[in-house]
Amino acid sequence: MASPYEVPTTDCSICEKDVPAGEFCGFCGSHLVSQRGDGPAWLRLRAFGAAPGEHVLRPSVASSLFPHVHHRSRAPFRLGLILLLAALVAFAVLRWQAPLVAVSALGLPVLFHLYLYETGAYVDLPRRALLLVAVLSACLGAGWAWLTEGIIANTYAVAFQTGMEFKDPLWECVIRVCDAIVMVVPIAVARFSRVGTRESLDGFLIGMVAAICFTAAATLTRLAPQFSTGLLASDRSISVLVAEAGIRGVAMSLTAAAAGGMVGAALWFTRPDPAHQHKGQWLASPPPALAIVLIAYAVLGLGDASPVAETWHLVIHLGVAFVMLLGLRIVVHMALLREAHDPITQEPLLCENCGHVVPDMAFCPACGVATRASSRSSRAERRRARPVLIESPPEGS
């Protein structure tokens, strides 16, 4: 396809197309000039699809949970995550039990709501559908927590109190795996109801909303009895409360968010050409994503059944959250690389990630960010107000 304005071109060795010269191929997103540490060309490990300045295996919480905003706009969300962590530690040290429970359950949901508002998700996706997903997930979370209250309470007693007692690992694994299955039900319902478009990051958003609301409601339901004991937990050690804050407010929240985003992105992923297989596209399909989620929650069940100190339970939960973040990044990265893209016009477009004016293609030739990593509202606005090439007057005029 001829470009409407003259730009140098080169050949891409991966997709074998004549593309605008730059660091990345505008059609397939691969590196045009390979460097040491790139890994397999089809995987593009050195440049995450939503944040090309980051390695795919770098567990950045901000770019993993908030991929729609470019790196400069992620600073407020990074600050929000830091403030959330600081509040959890402060309440644990002060033994303020009620605020600790509230922040553990509602901190990430509030921050994610601000992200949805900032990225225009309430415009790009049907508000009623998002509300229904949130309500259904919260109801399932509260109902499931109430149904399993006695069993889960015993499990938490191992994690957060000094007493050690044996728990049946198989039973604990079953409970945790059922947690994951019930949590993804609203995501599957939204997918089969055709909520949103078939963009992987639409599914990511819906999956995150479902998982975060489910986990918040379950946490509040299971910990509600602690509100009746008063503001202070003077009978509990600071180390136990810090571990509780780390597990419930950080590790469990991150694990659930990553699980929901991973499953949602995989369910909404659409291949550009169903008749052909592309390298790595299986990494963005539902079976691997679901398998990772179920295995991770089974490991949490084994960890909760282990008669070890509360600090080791925190280590186990943080380790699982770390692995889940990596899994989320791989699924989102491969979905952005391999999914069907917007029509390629090669008209001038401002890349909101690097600030360069580049041809309107599936990927920015300058920085490699996937065009679909930005919201549909942002894309539409930038396409309505395309940069205009101003030619310099001839010399001597």
Residue pairs with C-beta under 8 A, 6 or more apart in sequence:
1 344
1 345
1 346
2 346
3 20
3 346
3 359
4 345
4 346
4 347
4 348
5 348
5 389
7 20
7 21
7 359
8 20
8 21
9 18
9 19
9 20
9 21
10 18
10 19
10 20
10 21
10 32
11 17
11 18
11 19
12 18
12 19
12 25
12 27
12 28
12 30
12 32
13 30
13 41
14 25
14 28
14 30
14 41
14 42
15 25
15 27
15 28
15 30
17 25
17 27
17 28
19 25
19 26
19 27
19 32
19 361
19 365
20 26
20 346
20 358
20 359
20 361
20 365
21 32
21 365
22 32
22 358
22 364
22 365
22 366
23 31
23 32
23 33
23 365
23 366
23 367
23 368
24 30
24 31
24 32
24 47
24 52
24 363
24 364
24 365
24 366
24 367
24 368
25 31
25 32
25 363
25 365
26 344
26 346
26 358
26 359
26 361
26 362
26 363
26 364
26 365
27 344
27 361
27 362
27 363
28 337
28 362
28 363
29 44
29 49
29 336
29 337
29 362
29 363
29 368
29 370
30 41
30 42
30 44
31 38
31 41
31 44
31 46
31 47
31 368
34 41
35 46
37 45
37 46
38 44
38 45
38 46
39 45
39 46
40 279
42 278
42 279
42 280
42 337
43 56
43 279
43 280
44 56
44 333
44 337
44 368
45 55
45 56
45 57
46 55
46 56
47 53
47 54
47 55
47 56
47 368
48 54
48 55
48 56
48 58
48 63
48 329
48 333
49 332
49 333
49 335
49 336
49 337
49 368
49 369
49 370
49 373
50 63
50 67
50 68
50 332
50 333
50 336
50 369
50 370
50 373
51 60
51 63
51 67
51 71
51 353
51 369
52 353
52 364
52 367
52 368
52 369
53 71
53 367
54 60
54 63
56 329
56 330
56 333
57 326
57 329
58 329
59 322
59 325
59 326
59 329
61 78
61 81
61 254
61 325
62 74
62 77
62 78
62 81
63 71
63 74
64 258
64 261
64 325
64 328
64 329
64 332
65 77
65 112
65 115
65 208
65 254
65 257
65 258
65 261
66 74
66 77
66 115
67 201
67 204
67 332
67 373
68 115
68 119
68 121
68 201
68 373
68 374
68 375
68 378
69 77
69 115
69 118
69 119
70 352
70 353
70 369
70 374
71 353
73 118
77 111
77 114
77 115
80 111
80 114
81 111
84 103
84 107
84 108
84 111
84 249
85 249
85 250
87 99
87 103
87 107
88 100
88 103
88 104
88 107
88 245
88 246
88 249
88 250
89 242
89 245
91 99
91 100
91 103
91 241
91 245
92 100
92 238
92 241
92 242
92 244
92 245
93 238
93 241
93 242
95 232
95 233
95 234
95 236
95 238
95 241
96 231
96 232
96 233
97 226
97 229
97 230
97 231
97 232
97 233
97 236
97 241
98 226
98 227
98 230
98 231
99 231
100 241
100 244
100 245
100 249
101 219
101 220
101 223
101 226
101 227
101 248
103 249
104 219
104 223
104 244
104 245
104 248
104 249
104 253
105 215
105 216
105 219
105 220
105 223
105 248
105 249
106 216
106 220
107 249
107 253
108 212
108 216
108 253
108 254
108 257
109 212
109 213
109 216
112 208
112 209
112 212
112 257
115 121
116 122
116 130
116 205
116 209
119 375
119 377
119 378
120 375
120 376
120 377
120 378
121 130
121 205
121 375
122 130
123 377
124 196
124 202
124 375
124 376
124 377
125 195
125 196
125 202
125 205
125 206
126 195
126 196
129 190
129 193
129 195
129 196
129 206
130 206
130 209
133 186
133 187
133 189
133 190
133 195
133 206
133 209
133 210
133 213
134 209
134 210
134 213
135 213
136 186
136 189
136 210
137 183
137 186
137 209
137 210
137 211
137 213
137 214
137 217
138 213
138 214
138 216
138 217
139 217
140 182
140 183
140 185
140 186
140 214
140 217
141 182
141 183
141 213
141 214
141 215
141 216
141 217
141 218
141 221
142 217
142 218
142 220
142 221
144 178
144 179
144 182
144 218
145 152
145 217
145 218
145 219
145 221
145 222
146 221
148 175
148 178
149 221
149 222
151 171
151 175
152 175
152 222
153 222
154 167
155 167
155 172
155 175
155 304
155 305
156 222
156 304
157 163
157 165
158 164
158 165
158 167
158 304
158 305
158 306
158 307
158 313
159 243
159 244
159 247
159 304
159 310
159 313
160 240
160 243
160 244
160 247
160 310
160 313
161 240
161 310
162 237
162 240
162 309
162 310
164 307
164 308
165 307
166 307
167 304
167 305
167 307
168 305
169 301
169 302
169 305
169 306
171 305
172 301
172 302
172 304
172 305
173 298
173 301
173 302
173 305
174 301
175 301
176 297
176 298
176 300
176 301
176 304
177 294
177 297
177 298
177 301
179 218
179 297
180 259
180 293
180 294
180 296
180 297
181 294
182 214
183 210
183 211
183 214
183 215
183 256
183 259
183 260
184 207
184 210
184 211
184 259
184 260
184 263
184 290
184 293
186 210
186 214
187 203
187 206
187 207
187 210
187 211
187 260
187 263
187 264
187 267
188 267
190 196
190 206
190 210
191 203
191 206
191 264
191 267
191 268
195 202
195 206
196 202
196 203
196 205
196 206
196 268
197 376
198 268
198 270
198 340
199 268
199 339
199 372
199 376
200 265
200 266
200 268
200 269
200 270
200 284
200 332
200 335
200 336
200 339
200 372
201 265
201 268
201 332
201 335
201 336
201 372
201 373
202 268
203 264
203 265
203 266
203 267
203 268
203 269
204 261
204 264
204 265
204 268
204 332
205 261
205 264
206 264
206 268
207 259
207 260
207 261
207 262
207 263
207 264
207 265
207 267
208 257
208 260
208 261
208 264
209 260
210 260
210 264
211 256
211 257
211 259
211 260
211 261
212 253
212 256
212 257
212 260
214 256
214 260
215 252
215 253
215 256
215 257
219 248
219 252
223 248
226 233
233 241
239 310
239 311
240 310
243 310
243 311
243 313
243 314
244 310
246 314
246 317
246 318
247 313
247 314
247 317
250 318
250 321
251 314
251 317
251 318
251 320
251 321
252 317
252 321
254 321
254 324
254 325
255 296
255 300
255 317
255 320
255 321
255 324
258 321
258 324
258 325
258 327
258 328
259 293
259 296
259 297
259 324
261 328
261 332
262 289
262 292
262 293
262 324
262 327
262 328
262 331
262 332
263 286
263 289
263 290
263 293
265 284
265 289
265 328
265 331
265 332
265 335
266 284
266 285
266 286
266 288
266 289
266 290
266 331
266 335
267 286
268 335
269 284
269 285
269 335
269 338
269 339
270 339
270 340
271 278
271 281
271 338
271 339
271 340
272 278
272 338
272 339
272 340
272 341
278 338
280 334
280 337
280 338
281 334
281 338
282 288
283 330
283 331
283 334
284 331
284 334
284 335
284 338
284 339
288 331
289 327
289 331
292 324
292 327
293 324
296 320
296 323
296 324
296 327
299 316
299 320
300 316
300 317
300 320
303 313
303 316
303 317
303 320
304 313
306 312
306 313
306 316
336 370
336 372
336 373
337 370
339 372
341 362
341 370
341 371
341 372
342 362
342 371
342 372
342 379
344 360
344 361
344 362
345 360
346 359
346 360
346 361
347 359
347 360
347 383
347 386
348 357
348 358
348 359
348 360
348 386
348 387
348 388
348 389
349 357
349 358
349 359
349 360
349 382
349 383
349 386
349 387
350 356
350 357
350 382
350 386
350 387
351 357
351 358
351 364
351 366
351 367
351 369
352 374
352 378
352 382
353 364
353 367
353 369
353 373
353 374
354 364
354 366
354 367
354 369
356 364
356 366
356 367
357 387
358 364
358 365
358 366
359 365
360 371
360 383
360 386
361 371
362 370
362 371
362 372
363 369
363 370
363 371
364 371
371 379
372 379
